[in-house]
Amino acid sequence: MLSAFRKSIDNIDAALIHMLAERFRITQAVGEYKAKATLPPADPGREARQVARLRKLSEEADLDPEFSEKFLRFIIDEVIRHHEKAQQG
């Protein structure tokens, strides 16, 4: 029984890693575009909308919205760091 749960957790973890990798591939392209178009690395308005949207989704999914916001903020901060590096060339 425990091994079946762990196998499911391992599969979900693998899916999360692949989804995060794809997300970062896309945000890398966004960062390159922003650098070429001389757009700022961060977009606080979009970030706020994303946090609100994902908090709502979290509530609907019965997932702690505070956890979801912390997780998303970590990802956003990492993306901004990458975009800043792209701006520096």
Helices and strands as residue ranges (DSSP letters): H 2-36, H 44-60, H 65-88
